[in-house]
């Protein structure tokens, strides 16, 4: 796992001012590197970041969204890793690419899972694949595990997990302690996150995930038979997901007929959470994205015709 990447290559050349070099691994997200560097030096991440950034309560924020250049430059100098490599390990470059809007300072970022930080506690936000962690020489958390369109591991064909399988707590690697020895230990119950099975990935949700990845990496994607720039492609997908959620929350004979005619799998017993897409669980997003993927492959004219045939009103 440590030798391949999709989103950034990491860096193996490390010339730190610290005693122990800690390379940034391929696709590793910034917070994961900070935690691994902390444990490598025998201290908790809270203590470590207090030395690196005095006066900044790092873990009360979503540090992966992107610290200031000044703060990144400081840890770049101390850790011996180029600033450009750390920038690629943050979420801002991807988030900027997939939206045509400015990124808000505090509000949700579209298509980026939200951690829901309250002091050092988290409500969610991080996902992971136990099989990936188990295969790592140095367990680490990937940047793609913060993309909300990711619900599956494309390598192992399993659904991602977003909570500790043992205690059901959110994933909080930043609360690790040196005695754990690894980032793969749940700080709440101290169970090894690698030692658990996973549900098989939903094939349709995985197909949508791969299409979204391709659109982001190539900066263009297909909606039906038309090519859209990636920001518009992602906006259409987000709109379809929001529309499906609304359909399920307000069922009607016309909606049921449309879902059936379009070949969508969502059923009346699906519990559509009113939360924003970026706050939903892996399981709920996987259920949504299988059908979003189907809609993304249908010509827009066909969708409009199906809505007309199934008597969905203009207001509806």
Wavefront OBJ file of the C-alpha trace (Angstrom):
o trace
v 0.000 0.000 0.000
v 2.859 2.406 0.764
v 4.232 2.345 -2.798
v 1.198 3.395 -4.853
v -0.856 6.569 -4.819
v -3.747 8.313 -6.523
v -3.808 11.776 -4.939
v -0.245 12.625 -3.916
v 3.063 10.715 -3.883
v 4.238 11.674 -0.408
v 7.964 12.092 0.077
v 10.775 9.771 1.097
v 13.504 12.413 1.331
v 13.258 13.766 4.841
v 15.815 16.071 6.460
v 14.235 17.071 9.761
v 15.597 19.134 12.613
v 14.131 16.415 14.856
v 15.969 13.267 15.872
v 13.619 10.872 14.058
v 12.671 11.327 10.399
v 9.029 10.557 9.567
v 8.291 10.494 5.811
v 4.921 11.574 4.435
v 3.426 8.419 2.934
v 1.626 8.251 -0.440
v -1.943 9.601 -0.167
v -1.493 10.175 3.574
v -3.554 13.032 4.992
v -1.813 15.732 7.036
v -3.357 14.868 10.419
v -2.261 11.250 10.045
v 1.352 12.319 9.505
v 1.199 14.623 12.550
v -0.073 11.761 14.729
v 2.560 9.333 13.412
v 5.308 11.905 13.961
v 4.060 12.458 17.528
v 4.069 8.731 18.352
v 7.487 8.272 16.725
v 8.881 10.850 19.142
v 7.201 9.268 22.138
v 4.588 11.896 22.896
v 0.879 12.475 22.472
v -0.274 14.558 19.496
v -1.604 17.230 21.889
v 1.877 17.697 23.386
v 3.625 17.445 20.022
v 1.498 20.111 18.321
v 1.812 22.336 21.387
v 5.572 22.401 20.764
v 5.247 22.874 17.005
v 2.510 25.527 17.119
v 2.481 27.152 20.602
v -0.814 28.812 21.406
v -2.785 27.133 18.605
v -5.389 24.569 19.706
v -4.908 22.439 16.611
v -7.277 19.623 17.491
v -10.258 21.889 18.103
v -10.218 22.546 14.342
v -10.189 20.427 11.200
v -6.448 20.706 10.584
v -6.737 18.779 7.320
v -8.751 21.536 5.617
v -5.501 23.510 5.425
v -3.566 25.415 8.056
v -2.089 28.776 7.125
v 1.031 28.764 4.955
v 2.982 30.127 7.922
v 1.993 27.150 10.086
v 2.649 24.659 7.305
v 6.051 26.232 6.638
v 6.982 25.817 10.298
v 6.191 22.102 10.354
v 7.798 21.723 6.921
v 11.052 23.140 8.265
v 10.948 21.088 11.473
v 9.839 17.863 9.793
v 12.176 18.179 6.828
v 9.381 17.719 4.269
v 8.807 20.176 1.388
v 5.952 22.623 1.865
v 4.478 21.565 -1.489
v 4.174 17.961 -0.253
v 2.293 19.051 2.874
v -0.036 21.242 0.807
v -1.011 18.211 -1.296
v -1.770 16.290 1.916
v -4.466 18.822 2.852
v -8.045 18.913 1.585
v -8.038 22.412 0.130
v -6.511 21.574 -3.289
v -9.158 18.910 -3.986
v -12.001 20.930 -2.461
v -11.048 23.926 -4.616
v -10.993 21.780 -7.742
v -14.480 20.332 -7.256
v -16.368 23.537 -6.539
v -16.751 26.801 -8.411
v -17.373 28.659 -5.136
v -14.970 30.054 -2.571
v -14.288 27.697 0.333
v -15.904 28.994 3.546
v -13.725 29.358 6.594
v -16.042 27.543 9.019
v -19.037 26.105 7.148
v -19.172 22.699 5.476
v -17.073 22.115 2.384
v -19.075 20.423 -0.358
v -18.089 16.756 -0.859
v -15.707 16.796 2.152
v -16.821 14.819 5.205
v -17.276 17.005 8.288
v -15.535 16.063 11.544
v -17.956 17.960 13.796
v -15.192 19.094 16.180
v -16.162 19.990 19.740
v -12.993 20.710 21.676
v -10.913 17.595 20.915
v -13.893 15.321 20.410
v -15.198 14.376 16.963
v -18.639 13.453 15.726
v -17.302 11.679 12.651
v -15.649 12.663 9.412
v -12.883 10.089 9.035
v -13.399 6.775 7.230
v -11.008 3.876 6.827
v -10.454 0.428 5.401
v -9.224 -2.159 7.961
v -7.723 -4.240 5.145
v -5.648 -1.266 3.977
v -4.403 -0.524 7.495
v -3.601 -4.203 7.979
v -1.521 -4.250 4.793
v 0.437 -1.090 5.638
v 4.019 -1.317 6.835
v 3.229 1.942 8.598
v -0.528 2.269 9.187
v -1.815 5.653 8.081
v -5.043 7.409 7.142
v -5.572 8.413 3.515
v -6.736 11.743 2.152
v -9.433 10.028 0.047
v -11.065 8.749 3.228
v -12.293 12.329 3.755
v -13.999 12.530 0.343
v -17.725 12.034 0.920
v -18.165 10.325 -2.473
v -15.841 7.589 -1.192
v -17.816 4.829 0.502
v -15.744 1.813 -0.589
v -12.173 0.617 -0.855
v -11.525 0.159 -4.562
v -8.535 -2.083 -3.778
v -10.240 -4.591 -1.485
v -13.853 -4.131 -2.689
v -15.114 -3.568 0.864
v -17.271 -0.795 2.266
v -15.347 1.718 4.351
v -15.989 2.030 8.083
v -16.522 5.359 9.832
v -16.597 4.162 13.431
v -14.656 1.777 15.622
v -16.300 -1.629 15.093
v -15.822 -2.490 18.781
v -17.144 0.570 20.644
v -18.850 2.483 17.788
v -16.908 5.640 18.621
v -15.929 8.064 15.848
v -12.382 7.678 14.568
v -10.127 10.035 16.525
v -6.466 9.254 15.727
v -5.389 12.587 17.250
v -6.256 11.209 20.703
v -3.670 8.413 20.395
v -1.123 7.891 23.166
v 2.533 6.839 22.775
v 1.936 3.501 24.496
v -0.428 2.475 21.695
v 2.535 2.233 19.342
v 0.363 2.746 16.257
v -2.212 5.056 14.768
v -4.435 2.016 14.175
v -5.570 1.712 17.824
v -8.948 3.151 18.857
v -8.259 5.747 21.605
v -11.646 5.061 23.219
v -11.603 1.272 23.664
v -7.972 0.532 22.669
v -9.012 -2.156 20.201
v -6.937 -2.590 17.044
v -8.919 -1.104 14.136
v -7.239 -3.540 11.727
v -8.714 -6.661 13.300
v -12.234 -6.411 11.949
v -14.210 -7.521 8.927
v -16.074 -5.216 6.550
v -19.279 -5.356 4.515
v -18.847 -6.020 0.819
v -18.884 -2.790 -1.189
v -22.065 -1.853 -3.018
v -21.100 -2.328 -6.678
v -23.148 0.629 -7.918
v -21.814 2.988 -5.236
v -18.264 1.887 -6.054
v -18.904 2.527 -9.752
v -20.060 6.071 -8.930
v -16.994 6.554 -6.721
v -14.644 5.542 -9.539
v -16.471 7.839 -11.984
v -16.155 10.741 -9.525
v -12.455 10.014 -8.996
v -11.914 10.027 -12.747
v -13.808 13.315 -13.132
v -11.706 14.943 -10.396
v -8.383 13.670 -11.713
v -9.185 14.472 -15.346
v -11.122 17.666 -14.491
v -14.031 16.576 -16.693
v -16.838 13.991 -16.526
v -19.866 12.709 -18.376
v -23.470 13.459 -17.394
v -25.476 11.284 -19.726
v -23.814 11.922 -23.075
v -22.530 15.413 -22.292
v -19.123 16.404 -20.947
v -19.119 18.703 -17.944
v -16.203 20.417 -16.157
v -15.538 18.690 -12.850
v -17.064 21.438 -10.683
v -20.348 21.237 -12.598
v -20.230 17.417 -12.704
v -19.921 17.321 -8.925
v -22.674 19.938 -8.544
v -25.057 17.837 -10.641
v -24.221 14.720 -8.592
v -24.779 16.641 -5.351
v -28.128 17.922 -6.674
v -29.234 14.389 -7.605
v -28.314 13.127 -4.139
v -30.237 15.963 -2.458
v -33.227 15.337 -4.746
v -33.303 11.613 -3.948
v -33.150 12.389 -0.231
v -36.086 14.757 -0.651
v -38.042 12.201 -2.681
v -37.662 9.579 0.038
v -38.590 12.002 2.819
v -41.764 12.991 0.925
v -42.988 9.806 -0.751
v -45.848 9.933 -3.238
v -47.243 7.619 -5.936
v -45.611 9.802 -8.616
v -42.215 9.619 -6.908
v -42.499 5.857 -6.405
v -43.369 5.463 -10.075
v -40.422 7.608 -11.151
v -37.946 5.695 -8.965
v -39.184 2.407 -10.385
v -39.213 3.617 -13.990
v -35.666 4.967 -13.652
v -34.466 1.624 -12.285
v -33.442 3.092 -8.950
v -33.078 0.788 -5.949
v -34.105 3.139 -3.138
v -37.124 1.806 -1.292
v -39.722 3.352 0.976
v -38.107 1.797 4.054
v -34.825 3.628 3.430
v -34.337 6.135 6.254
v -33.232 9.385 4.659
v -31.429 11.437 7.283
v -32.143 15.187 6.937
v -28.482 15.961 7.626
v -26.279 17.387 4.889
v -24.648 14.865 2.587
v -21.245 15.539 4.169
v -22.597 14.504 7.584
v -24.220 11.213 6.570
v -22.861 7.800 7.516
v -20.992 5.635 5.032
v -23.958 3.259 4.741
v -26.421 6.044 3.912
v -24.144 7.613 1.348
v -23.478 4.237 -0.283
v -27.241 3.709 -0.633
v -27.644 7.135 -2.209
v -24.672 7.003 -4.540
v -25.650 3.758 -6.214
v -28.720 5.549 -7.551
v -26.931 8.853 -8.138
v -24.527 6.948 -10.358
v -27.424 5.581 -12.409
v -28.897 9.051 -12.852
v -25.504 10.440 -13.900
v -25.356 7.977 -16.789
v -28.875 8.798 -18.024
v -29.329 11.567 -20.623
v -30.958 14.631 -19.087
v -33.756 14.435 -21.667
v -34.586 10.886 -20.556
v -34.848 11.944 -16.905
v -37.168 14.809 -17.859
v -39.329 12.464 -19.927
v -39.588 9.973 -17.066
v -40.646 12.730 -14.683
v -43.327 13.821 -17.131
v -44.554 10.261 -17.720
v -44.813 9.558 -13.991
v -46.744 12.798 -13.352
v -44.160 14.537 -11.183
v -45.349 18.137 -11.194
v -43.206 21.158 -12.002
v -43.325 22.112 -8.314
v -42.438 18.570 -7.305
l 1 2 3 4 5 6 7 8 9 10 11 12 13 14 15 16 17 18 19 20 21 22 23 24 25 26 27 28 29 30 31 32 33 34 35 36 37 38 39 40 41 42 43 44 45 46 47 48 49 50 51 52 53 54 55 56 57 58 59 60 61 62 63 64 65 66 67 68 69 70 71 72 73 74 75 76 77 78 79 80 81 82 83 84 85 86 87 88 89 90 91 92 93 94 95 96 97 98 99 100 101 102 103 104 105 106 107 108 109 110 111 112 113 114 115 116 117 118 119 120 121 122 123 124 125 126 127 128 129 130 131 132 133 134 135 136 137 138 139 140 141 142 143 144 145 146 147 148 149 150 151 152 153 154 155 156 157 158 159 160 161 162 163 164 165 166 167 168 169 170 171 172 173 174 175 176 177 178 179 180 181 182 183 184 185 186 187 188 189 190 191 192 193 194 195 196 197 198 199 200 201 202 203 204 205 206 207 208 209 210 211 212 213 214 215 216 217 218 219 220 221 222 223 224 225 226 227 228 229 230 231 232 233 234 235 236 237 238 239 240 241 242 243 244 245 246 247 248 249 250 251 252 253 254 255 256 257 258 259 260 261 262 263 264 265 266 267 268 269 270 271 272 273 274 275 276 277 278 279 280 281 282 283 284 285 286 287 288 289 290 291 292 293 294 295 296 297 298 299 300 301 302 303 304 305 306 307 308 309 310 311 312 313 314 315 316
